Amino acid sequence: MSEIAYVRGDATVPSARGVKVIAHVCNDIGGWGKGFVLAVSRRWPQPEAAYRAWHRGRAGNDFGLGAVQFVQVEPYVWVANMIGQRGIRTGSKGVPVRYEAIDSALGRLADKVLALGASVHMPRIGCGLAGGKWSRIEPLITERLTKRGIKVTVYDSAP
């Protein structure tokens, strides 16, 4: 079993060889415009366009909590849009993060990553605007990804 590697840097510029999947958490209302998605959109237009189309067509597809959309952006780079937050604001039902949805999405991510022979690169998913706690998310990543032999690198932005 490998462990999560923590590095300083930009998760949209993964420091690894071979096929890479950049994983991040999206909301379930079609909003794309704050947080890590802005860094993704600065590098590639495809993940945002695909996410918005996925949301628009949600009546006839799997868009919803726990779902994952894989978008190839370069020959060896994919972006995984994982639906892991309900809405975008903290309200009477608490913060937007949904740990069970992130857990389901990570399971789907693992299957795709193993099929691709890829490594996973991400910020501290679910902990920014979604309001989650890393102490709850890190064990999900360990259980779903690293215990299956998947290399995971978590990027913390430079100070």
PyMOL CGO cylinders between C-alpha atoms (Angstrom):
from pymol import cmd
from pymol.cgo import CYLINDER

trace = [
    CYLINDER, 0.00, 0.00, 0.00, 1.34, 3.41, -0.90, 0.3, 1, 1, 1, 1, 1, 1,
    CYLINDER, 1.34, 3.41, -0.90, 0.81, 6.53, 1.16, 0.3, 1, 1, 1, 1, 1, 1,
    CYLINDER, 0.81, 6.53, 1.16, -0.46, 9.91, 0.08, 0.3, 1, 1, 1, 1, 1, 1,
    CYLINDER, -0.46, 9.91, 0.08, 2.42, 12.17, -0.99, 0.3, 1, 1, 1, 1, 1, 1,
    CYLINDER, 2.42, 12.17, -0.99, 2.09, 15.82, 0.01, 0.3, 1, 1, 1, 1, 1, 1,
    CYLINDER, 2.09, 15.82, 0.01, 3.87, 18.48, -2.03, 0.3, 1, 1, 1, 1, 1, 1,
    CYLINDER, 3.87, 18.48, -2.03, 3.80, 22.23, -2.46, 0.3, 1, 1, 1, 1, 1, 1,
    CYLINDER, 3.80, 22.23, -2.46, 2.70, 23.28, -5.92, 0.3, 1, 1, 1, 1, 1, 1,
    CYLINDER, 2.70, 23.28, -5.92, -0.09, 23.45, -8.44, 0.3, 1, 1, 1, 1, 1, 1,
    CYLINDER, -0.09, 23.45, -8.44, -2.25, 20.34, -8.88, 0.3, 1, 1, 1, 1, 1, 1,
    CYLINDER, -2.25, 20.34, -8.88, -2.95, 21.38, -12.49, 0.3, 1, 1, 1, 1, 1, 1,
    CYLINDER, -2.95, 21.38, -12.49, 0.75, 20.82, -13.24, 0.3, 1, 1, 1, 1, 1, 1,
    CYLINDER, 0.75, 20.82, -13.24, 1.24, 17.27, -11.92, 0.3, 1, 1, 1, 1, 1, 1,
    CYLINDER, 1.24, 17.27, -11.92, 4.82, 16.29, -11.20, 0.3, 1, 1, 1, 1, 1, 1,
    CYLINDER, 4.82, 16.29, -11.20, 4.81, 12.68, -12.35, 0.3, 1, 1, 1, 1, 1, 1,
    CYLINDER, 4.81, 12.68, -12.35, 5.48, 10.51, -15.37, 0.3, 1, 1, 1, 1, 1, 1,
    CYLINDER, 5.48, 10.51, -15.37, 2.87, 8.53, -17.21, 0.3, 1, 1, 1, 1, 1, 1,
    CYLINDER, 2.87, 8.53, -17.21, -0.90, 8.98, -17.24, 0.3, 1, 1, 1, 1, 1, 1,
    CYLINDER, -0.90, 8.98, -17.24, -2.23, 11.42, -14.65, 0.3, 1, 1, 1, 1, 1, 1,
    CYLINDER, -2.23, 11.42, -14.65, -5.75, 12.11, -13.40, 0.3, 1, 1, 1, 1, 1, 1,
    CYLINDER, -5.75, 12.11, -13.40, -6.39, 15.45, -11.71, 0.3, 1, 1, 1, 1, 1, 1,
    CYLINDER, -6.39, 15.45, -11.71, -9.31, 14.96, -9.32, 0.3, 1, 1, 1, 1, 1, 1,
    CYLINDER, -9.31, 14.96, -9.32, -11.40, 17.71, -7.79, 0.3, 1, 1, 1, 1, 1, 1,
    CYLINDER, -11.40, 17.71, -7.79, -14.83, 18.20, -6.22, 0.3, 1, 1, 1, 1, 1, 1,
    CYLINDER, -14.83, 18.20, -6.22, -17.72, 19.97, -7.94, 0.3, 1, 1, 1, 1, 1, 1,
    CYLINDER, -17.72, 19.97, -7.94, -21.17, 20.94, -6.70, 0.3, 1, 1, 1, 1, 1, 1,
    CYLINDER, -21.17, 20.94, -6.70, -24.50, 19.42, -7.73, 0.3, 1, 1, 1, 1, 1, 1,
    CYLINDER, -24.50, 19.42, -7.73, -26.12, 22.65, -9.01, 0.3, 1, 1, 1, 1, 1, 1,
    CYLINDER, -26.12, 22.65, -9.01, -24.04, 23.32, -12.11, 0.3, 1, 1, 1, 1, 1, 1,
    CYLINDER, -24.04, 23.32, -12.11, -21.97, 26.15, -10.63, 0.3, 1, 1, 1, 1, 1, 1,
    CYLINDER, -21.97, 26.15, -10.63, -18.38, 26.50, -11.83, 0.3, 1, 1, 1, 1, 1, 1,
    CYLINDER, -18.38, 26.50, -11.83, -16.63, 29.73, -10.97, 0.3, 1, 1, 1, 1, 1, 1,
    CYLINDER, -16.63, 29.73, -10.97, -14.81, 29.73, -7.63, 0.3, 1, 1, 1, 1, 1, 1,
    CYLINDER, -14.81, 29.73, -7.63, -12.00, 27.78, -6.04, 0.3, 1, 1, 1, 1, 1, 1,
    CYLINDER, -12.00, 27.78, -6.04, -9.82, 25.16, -7.71, 0.3, 1, 1, 1, 1, 1, 1,
    CYLINDER, -9.82, 25.16, -7.71, -11.99, 25.03, -10.85, 0.3, 1, 1, 1, 1, 1, 1,
    CYLINDER, -11.99, 25.03, -10.85, -10.63, 28.45, -11.83, 0.3, 1, 1, 1, 1, 1, 1,
    CYLINDER, -10.63, 28.45, -11.83, -7.11, 27.00, -11.98, 0.3, 1, 1, 1, 1, 1, 1,
    CYLINDER, -7.11, 27.00, -11.98, -8.44, 24.09, -14.07, 0.3, 1, 1, 1, 1, 1, 1,
    CYLINDER, -8.44, 24.09, -14.07, -10.21, 26.48, -16.47, 0.3, 1, 1, 1, 1, 1, 1,
    CYLINDER, -10.21, 26.48, -16.47, -7.09, 28.62, -16.87, 0.3, 1, 1, 1, 1, 1, 1,
    CYLINDER, -7.09, 28.62, -16.87, -5.24, 25.55, -18.20, 0.3, 1, 1, 1, 1, 1, 1,
    CYLINDER, -5.24, 25.55, -18.20, -7.98, 23.81, -20.19, 0.3, 1, 1, 1, 1, 1, 1,
    CYLINDER, -7.98, 23.81, -20.19, -11.48, 24.82, -21.33, 0.3, 1, 1, 1, 1, 1, 1,
    CYLINDER, -11.48, 24.82, -21.33, -12.74, 21.23, -21.75, 0.3, 1, 1, 1, 1, 1, 1,
    CYLINDER, -12.74, 21.23, -21.75, -13.49, 20.27, -18.10, 0.3, 1, 1, 1, 1, 1, 1,
    CYLINDER, -13.49, 20.27, -18.10, -15.76, 23.28, -17.53, 0.3, 1, 1, 1, 1, 1, 1,
    CYLINDER, -15.76, 23.28, -17.53, -17.53, 22.86, -20.86, 0.3, 1, 1, 1, 1, 1, 1,
    CYLINDER, -17.53, 22.86, -20.86, -18.04, 19.14, -20.21, 0.3, 1, 1, 1, 1, 1, 1,
    CYLINDER, -18.04, 19.14, -20.21, -19.29, 19.75, -16.64, 0.3, 1, 1, 1, 1, 1, 1,
    CYLINDER, -19.29, 19.75, -16.64, -21.80, 22.39, -17.80, 0.3, 1, 1, 1, 1, 1, 1,
    CYLINDER, -21.80, 22.39, -17.80, -23.08, 20.11, -20.59, 0.3, 1, 1, 1, 1, 1, 1,
    CYLINDER, -23.08, 20.11, -20.59, -23.30, 17.20, -18.13, 0.3, 1, 1, 1, 1, 1, 1,
    CYLINDER, -23.30, 17.20, -18.13, -25.36, 19.37, -15.77, 0.3, 1, 1, 1, 1, 1, 1,
    CYLINDER, -25.36, 19.37, -15.77, -27.63, 20.65, -18.57, 0.3, 1, 1, 1, 1, 1, 1,
    CYLINDER, -27.63, 20.65, -18.57, -28.34, 17.07, -19.66, 0.3, 1, 1, 1, 1, 1, 1,
    CYLINDER, -28.34, 17.07, -19.66, -28.82, 15.77, -16.11, 0.3, 1, 1, 1, 1, 1, 1,
    CYLINDER, -28.82, 15.77, -16.11, -32.36, 14.54, -16.77, 0.3, 1, 1, 1, 1, 1, 1,
    CYLINDER, -32.36, 14.54, -16.77, -30.89, 11.87, -19.03, 0.3, 1, 1, 1, 1, 1, 1,
    CYLINDER, -30.89, 11.87, -19.03, -27.53, 11.08, -17.44, 0.3, 1, 1, 1, 1, 1, 1,
    CYLINDER, -27.53, 11.08, -17.44, -25.86, 10.20, -14.12, 0.3, 1, 1, 1, 1, 1, 1,
    CYLINDER, -25.86, 10.20, -14.12, -25.15, 13.78, -12.96, 0.3, 1, 1, 1, 1, 1, 1,
    CYLINDER, -25.15, 13.78, -12.96, -25.61, 13.89, -9.18, 0.3, 1, 1, 1, 1, 1, 1,
    CYLINDER, -25.61, 13.89, -9.18, -23.88, 13.36, -5.87, 0.3, 1, 1, 1, 1, 1, 1,
    CYLINDER, -23.88, 13.36, -5.87, -21.20, 10.67, -6.10, 0.3, 1, 1, 1, 1, 1, 1,
    CYLINDER, -21.20, 10.67, -6.10, -20.96, 10.73, -9.90, 0.3, 1, 1, 1, 1, 1, 1,
    CYLINDER, -20.96, 10.73, -9.90, -17.69, 11.35, -11.76, 0.3, 1, 1, 1, 1, 1, 1,
    CYLINDER, -17.69, 11.35, -11.76, -17.05, 12.72, -15.23, 0.3, 1, 1, 1, 1, 1, 1,
    CYLINDER, -17.05, 12.72, -15.23, -13.66, 12.04, -16.85, 0.3, 1, 1, 1, 1, 1, 1,
    CYLINDER, -13.66, 12.04, -16.85, -12.38, 14.58, -19.36, 0.3, 1, 1, 1, 1, 1, 1,
    CYLINDER, -12.38, 14.58, -19.36, -9.18, 13.98, -21.31, 0.3, 1, 1, 1, 1, 1, 1,
    CYLINDER, -9.18, 13.98, -21.31, -7.33, 17.30, -21.66, 0.3, 1, 1, 1, 1, 1, 1,
    CYLINDER, -7.33, 17.30, -21.66, -3.92, 16.15, -22.95, 0.3, 1, 1, 1, 1, 1, 1,
    CYLINDER, -3.92, 16.15, -22.95, -2.61, 12.84, -24.27, 0.3, 1, 1, 1, 1, 1, 1,
    CYLINDER, -2.61, 12.84, -24.27, -1.57, 11.74, -20.75, 0.3, 1, 1, 1, 1, 1, 1,
    CYLINDER, -1.57, 11.74, -20.75, -3.74, 14.00, -18.57, 0.3, 1, 1, 1, 1, 1, 1,
    CYLINDER, -3.74, 14.00, -18.57, -7.36, 13.58, -17.52, 0.3, 1, 1, 1, 1, 1, 1,
    CYLINDER, -7.36, 13.58, -17.52, -9.53, 15.71, -15.22, 0.3, 1, 1, 1, 1, 1, 1,
    CYLINDER, -9.53, 15.71, -15.22, -12.06, 13.99, -12.95, 0.3, 1, 1, 1, 1, 1, 1,
    CYLINDER, -12.06, 13.99, -12.95, -15.06, 16.19, -12.14, 0.3, 1, 1, 1, 1, 1, 1,
    CYLINDER, -15.06, 16.19, -12.14, -16.40, 14.54, -8.96, 0.3, 1, 1, 1, 1, 1, 1,
    CYLINDER, -16.40, 14.54, -8.96, -19.79, 15.65, -7.61, 0.3, 1, 1, 1, 1, 1, 1,
    CYLINDER, -19.79, 15.65, -7.61, -19.16, 15.84, -3.89, 0.3, 1, 1, 1, 1, 1, 1,
    CYLINDER, -19.16, 15.84, -3.89, -20.99, 18.85, -2.57, 0.3, 1, 1, 1, 1, 1, 1,
    CYLINDER, -20.99, 18.85, -2.57, -24.66, 19.79, -2.22, 0.3, 1, 1, 1, 1, 1, 1,
    CYLINDER, -24.66, 19.79, -2.22, -25.07, 23.37, -3.39, 0.3, 1, 1, 1, 1, 1, 1,
    CYLINDER, -25.07, 23.37, -3.39, -22.48, 26.05, -2.76, 0.3, 1, 1, 1, 1, 1, 1,
    CYLINDER, -22.48, 26.05, -2.76, -23.42, 27.75, 0.51, 0.3, 1, 1, 1, 1, 1, 1,
    CYLINDER, -23.42, 27.75, 0.51, -23.31, 26.84, 4.17, 0.3, 1, 1, 1, 1, 1, 1,
    CYLINDER, -23.31, 26.84, 4.17, -26.88, 26.90, 5.47, 0.3, 1, 1, 1, 1, 1, 1,
    CYLINDER, -26.88, 26.90, 5.47, -29.27, 25.18, 7.84, 0.3, 1, 1, 1, 1, 1, 1,
    CYLINDER, -29.27, 25.18, 7.84, -28.04, 21.78, 6.63, 0.3, 1, 1, 1, 1, 1, 1,
    CYLINDER, -28.04, 21.78, 6.63, -24.41, 22.68, 7.32, 0.3, 1, 1, 1, 1, 1, 1,
    CYLINDER, -24.41, 22.68, 7.32, -21.49, 22.97, 4.91, 0.3, 1, 1, 1, 1, 1, 1,
    CYLINDER, -21.49, 22.97, 4.91, -21.88, 21.90, 1.25, 0.3, 1, 1, 1, 1, 1, 1,
    CYLINDER, -21.88, 21.90, 1.25, -19.43, 18.95, 1.41, 0.3, 1, 1, 1, 1, 1, 1,
    CYLINDER, -19.43, 18.95, 1.41, -21.01, 15.48, 1.32, 0.3, 1, 1, 1, 1, 1, 1,
    CYLINDER, -21.01, 15.48, 1.32, -18.49, 12.91, 2.54, 0.3, 1, 1, 1, 1, 1, 1,
    CYLINDER, -18.49, 12.91, 2.54, -20.54, 9.93, 1.38, 0.3, 1, 1, 1, 1, 1, 1,
    CYLINDER, -20.54, 9.93, 1.38, -20.68, 11.40, -2.15, 0.3, 1, 1, 1, 1, 1, 1,
    CYLINDER, -20.68, 11.40, -2.15, -16.91, 11.98, -2.16, 0.3, 1, 1, 1, 1, 1, 1,
    CYLINDER, -16.91, 11.98, -2.16, -16.43, 8.39, -0.96, 0.3, 1, 1, 1, 1, 1, 1,
    CYLINDER, -16.43, 8.39, -0.96, -18.59, 7.05, -3.83, 0.3, 1, 1, 1, 1, 1, 1,
    CYLINDER, -18.59, 7.05, -3.83, -16.83, 9.29, -6.35, 0.3, 1, 1, 1, 1, 1, 1,
    CYLINDER, -16.83, 9.29, -6.35, -13.41, 8.12, -5.13, 0.3, 1, 1, 1, 1, 1, 1,
    CYLINDER, -13.41, 8.12, -5.13, -14.49, 4.51, -5.71, 0.3, 1, 1, 1, 1, 1, 1,
    CYLINDER, -14.49, 4.51, -5.71, -15.42, 5.35, -9.30, 0.3, 1, 1, 1, 1, 1, 1,
    CYLINDER, -15.42, 5.35, -9.30, -12.19, 7.31, -9.68, 0.3, 1, 1, 1, 1, 1, 1,
    CYLINDER, -12.19, 7.31, -9.68, -10.16, 4.30, -8.50, 0.3, 1, 1, 1, 1, 1, 1,
    CYLINDER, -10.16, 4.30, -8.50, -11.71, 2.01, -11.11, 0.3, 1, 1, 1, 1, 1, 1,
    CYLINDER, -11.71, 2.01, -11.11, -10.92, 4.42, -13.96, 0.3, 1, 1, 1, 1, 1, 1,
    CYLINDER, -10.92, 4.42, -13.96, -7.40, 5.17, -12.69, 0.3, 1, 1, 1, 1, 1, 1,
    CYLINDER, -7.40, 5.17, -12.69, -6.57, 1.47, -12.44, 0.3, 1, 1, 1, 1, 1, 1,
    CYLINDER, -6.57, 1.47, -12.44, -7.89, 0.91, -15.98, 0.3, 1, 1, 1, 1, 1, 1,
    CYLINDER, -7.89, 0.91, -15.98, -5.71, 3.79, -17.24, 0.3, 1, 1, 1, 1, 1, 1,
    CYLINDER, -5.71, 3.79, -17.24, -2.65, 2.79, -15.19, 0.3, 1, 1, 1, 1, 1, 1,
    CYLINDER, -2.65, 2.79, -15.19, -2.61, 6.36, -13.91, 0.3, 1, 1, 1, 1, 1, 1,
    CYLINDER, -2.61, 6.36, -13.91, -1.63, 8.30, -10.80, 0.3, 1, 1, 1, 1, 1, 1,
    CYLINDER, -1.63, 8.30, -10.80, -3.96, 10.77, -9.04, 0.3, 1, 1, 1, 1, 1, 1,
    CYLINDER, -3.96, 10.77, -9.04, -3.22, 14.43, -8.36, 0.3, 1, 1, 1, 1, 1, 1,
    CYLINDER, -3.22, 14.43, -8.36, -5.48, 16.75, -6.36, 0.3, 1, 1, 1, 1, 1, 1,
    CYLINDER, -5.48, 16.75, -6.36, -5.73, 19.69, -4.04, 0.3, 1, 1, 1, 1, 1, 1,
    CYLINDER, -5.73, 19.69, -4.04, -7.19, 18.98, -0.58, 0.3, 1, 1, 1, 1, 1, 1,
    CYLINDER, -7.19, 18.98, -0.58, -10.53, 18.08, -2.14, 0.3, 1, 1, 1, 1, 1, 1,
    CYLINDER, -10.53, 18.08, -2.14, -13.70, 19.11, -0.35, 0.3, 1, 1, 1, 1, 1, 1,
    CYLINDER, -13.70, 19.11, -0.35, -11.84, 21.34, 2.11, 0.3, 1, 1, 1, 1, 1, 1,
    CYLINDER, -11.84, 21.34, 2.11, -11.99, 24.74, 0.45, 0.3, 1, 1, 1, 1, 1, 1,
    CYLINDER, -11.99, 24.74, 0.45, -15.32, 26.27, -0.46, 0.3, 1, 1, 1, 1, 1, 1,
    CYLINDER, -15.32, 26.27, -0.46, -17.10, 22.98, 0.27, 0.3, 1, 1, 1, 1, 1, 1,
    CYLINDER, -17.10, 22.98, 0.27, -16.19, 23.39, 3.95, 0.3, 1, 1, 1, 1, 1, 1,
    CYLINDER, -16.19, 23.39, 3.95, -15.01, 19.85, 4.62, 0.3, 1, 1, 1, 1, 1, 1,
    CYLINDER, -15.01, 19.85, 4.62, -12.37, 18.66, 7.05, 0.3, 1, 1, 1, 1, 1, 1,
    CYLINDER, -12.37, 18.66, 7.05, -9.23, 16.95, 5.73, 0.3, 1, 1, 1, 1, 1, 1,
    CYLINDER, -9.23, 16.95, 5.73, -9.32, 14.64, 8.76, 0.3, 1, 1, 1, 1, 1, 1,
    CYLINDER, -9.32, 14.64, 8.76, -12.54, 13.16, 7.29, 0.3, 1, 1, 1, 1, 1, 1,
    CYLINDER, -12.54, 13.16, 7.29, -11.43, 13.13, 3.64, 0.3, 1, 1, 1, 1, 1, 1,
    CYLINDER, -11.43, 13.13, 3.64, -7.90, 11.75, 3.95, 0.3, 1, 1, 1, 1, 1, 1,
    CYLINDER, -7.90, 11.75, 3.95, -9.10, 8.35, 5.27, 0.3, 1, 1, 1, 1, 1, 1,
    CYLINDER, -9.10, 8.35, 5.27, -11.51, 8.06, 2.31, 0.3, 1, 1, 1, 1, 1, 1,
    CYLINDER, -11.51, 8.06, 2.31, -8.61, 8.61, -0.11, 0.3, 1, 1, 1, 1, 1, 1,
    CYLINDER, -8.61, 8.61, -0.11, -6.52, 6.04, 1.74, 0.3, 1, 1, 1, 1, 1, 1,
    CYLINDER, -6.52, 6.04, 1.74, -9.34, 3.48, 1.73, 0.3, 1, 1, 1, 1, 1, 1,
    CYLINDER, -9.34, 3.48, 1.73, -10.48, 3.97, -1.88, 0.3, 1, 1, 1, 1, 1, 1,
    CYLINDER, -10.48, 3.97, -1.88, -7.20, 4.76, -3.64, 0.3, 1, 1, 1, 1, 1, 1,
    CYLINDER, -7.20, 4.76, -3.64, -3.92, 4.09, -1.85, 0.3, 1, 1, 1, 1, 1, 1,
    CYLINDER, -3.92, 4.09, -1.85, -5.04, 0.73, -0.42, 0.3, 1, 1, 1, 1, 1, 1,
    CYLINDER, -5.04, 0.73, -0.42, -5.61, -0.34, -4.03, 0.3, 1, 1, 1, 1, 1, 1,
    CYLINDER, -5.61, -0.34, -4.03, -2.04, 0.62, -4.92, 0.3, 1, 1, 1, 1, 1, 1,
    CYLINDER, -2.04, 0.62, -4.92, -2.87, 3.93, -6.58, 0.3, 1, 1, 1, 1, 1, 1,
    CYLINDER, -2.87, 3.93, -6.58, -0.26, 6.68, -6.22, 0.3, 1, 1, 1, 1, 1, 1,
    CYLINDER, -0.26, 6.68, -6.22, -1.88, 9.87, -4.89, 0.3, 1, 1, 1, 1, 1, 1,
    CYLINDER, -1.88, 9.87, -4.89, -0.23, 13.27, -4.66, 0.3, 1, 1, 1, 1, 1, 1,
    CYLINDER, -0.23, 13.27, -4.66, -1.94, 16.11, -2.78, 0.3, 1, 1, 1, 1, 1, 1,
    CYLINDER, -1.94, 16.11, -2.78, -0.83, 19.62, -3.67, 0.3, 1, 1, 1, 1, 1, 1,
    CYLINDER, -0.83, 19.62, -3.67, -0.83, 22.46, -1.18, 0.3, 1, 1, 1, 1, 1, 1,
    CYLINDER, -0.83, 22.46, -1.18, -0.43, 25.88, -2.74, 0.3, 1, 1, 1, 1, 1, 1,
    CYLINDER, -0.43, 25.88, -2.74, 2.81, 27.66, -2.13, 0.3, 1, 1, 1, 1, 1, 1,
    CYLINDER, 2.81, 27.66, -2.13, 2.60, 30.24, 0.70, 0.3, 1, 1, 1, 1, 1, 1,
]
cmd.load_cgo(trace, "trace")
